[in-house]
Amino acid sequence: MSHPGFSGALAARQAIKPRRSSLPRRKNAQHENNADLELKLGALQIQYAELQTAIGDAAQVYRRLCAPRLVRRGKFEIASETFAVRHVPGDFFAVEETGGEIVLALGDISGKGLGAGMWTTFMVGLVNTHASANPEPHTVAARINQDLCRMRAVAPLASLFLARLDPFTGRLDYTNAGHPPALLLRAGGELELLSDGGLLLGVVPAADFSRGTVHLNAGDVLLVCSDGILESVDETDQEFGYSRLEAQLRGARTGAAGEVLFSVLGAVQDFAATRPLVDDMSLAVVRRDSR
């Protein structure tokens, strides 16, 4: 028989008996979690740095493929610039010399970022290969179109303004494959839109492309751009458009090709203000010396 006082004292001792704390175990688990997160964060930082390096390398390859920012041939200056909305642009401008003539190509590959940028290497290669074999712009465009159509499952659509310039006579043969018309501003103030050509590249395998021909005389300025220039929007969602482009070209036409280029780019930038780029932008200006 148990004594009532003894039983009560035992129960009280058991009630106040200290329990082993789980706090150190929780601290150890938290420490292990923090260490694991730090390792993962370090790995992600390394991967991010490697990705940025790869993007930088791709941008350098793109720059080497495209024309220098300023090219001078005889009485002609050719200035160009391209801006990417993400990483590497899908726009390109290339200059190739063949047989004493200059082949100019400004293209816009559908899409944005690295996906479109990866195709610029392929497109510039096609332009150079076909122009070397036959520099007739409409023939080059037709052959590039056939190449893209054969790869329809993977190849993007593209627009292209392609021209062949004789730097001695000023004759310019061109074709426009679904690209915004180029602006030819004469020294006397007359404006011509160069739109002869055909469809976007990569749509119809048997598409025909027509050839247009003009002569660049002393003081004439040719401006070619991608739709990213024309479709830049301001804070009220109005587009820059052809009328503003023409007005800026007229205001700057007496300057050198580089001055005309940066005047137009500055106007687009001022127009868009704080609005981010919505598409890649490329611009090329060809000017014949007025002397």
C-alpha positions, 0 to 999 in steps of 0.5 A: 500500500502506497503512502499518500504523501510519498505518491504526491511527492513523486508526482511533483518531482516527475512534473518538474523534471527538466526535459532535454531541449530540442533548440540545439538540434533546431539550430544545427538544422538551420545552420545546415540549411543556410550552408546548403543555400549558400552553396546553391547561391554560389553555384547560381552566381557562377552559372550566371557569370558564365552565361553573361560571358557567353552572351558577351562572346555572342555579341562580339561574334555578331559585331564582327559579322556585321559592317563597321559603324562607318565605311567609306568607299570613294565618294560614299559614306555608309554609317550604321547602328543596331540596338538590341531589345534583348542581348543579341539583336535579330536585326543586322546590317552587312556590307560585302564588296564583290567585283568592285561593287558594294552589296548592302544588306539590312535584315530583320529576323522575326523574334527577339533575343538570343533565338533571333540573334542566333539566326543572324550568323546564318542569314549574313552567311547566306547573303555573302555566299549568294552575293559572291556567286551572283550579286543581282539583288533580286536573284540573291533574295530569291535564293535566300528565300528558297533556302529558308523555305527548305528549312521551314520547320525551324527557320524564321521569317525575315525581311530584307533590303538588299542593294548593289551599289556601284561606287563609281557611277552611283547606280544602286540596284535593289530589292525589298523583301517585305522590308519597310521602304527605304527613303532616298532624299535627293539633294534638291529635296525630292523624296523617293520610297524604294519598295520594289521587291516582294514578300517576306523571306521564308513564306513562298518557295517560288516567290519572285522578287523584282529589281528597282534601280536608282542613281545616287547623285551628289548630295543624295542620302539613302536611309534604310531602317528596320520596323523597330525605328518606325514602331517606337512608341511614346508615352501616349502609344503613338508610333514614331512613323514615317512622317517623323522619320522624313522630317528628321532626315530632311533636317539633317541631310546636309551632314555627313552620314554619321551625323544623319544617323545619330540625328535620327537615332537621337530623335527616336530616343527623345520621342520614346523618352522613358519607354523601353525598346519594344523591338530591335532597331537598326539604321543605315545611312548611305550618303554621296559626297555633295562636292 
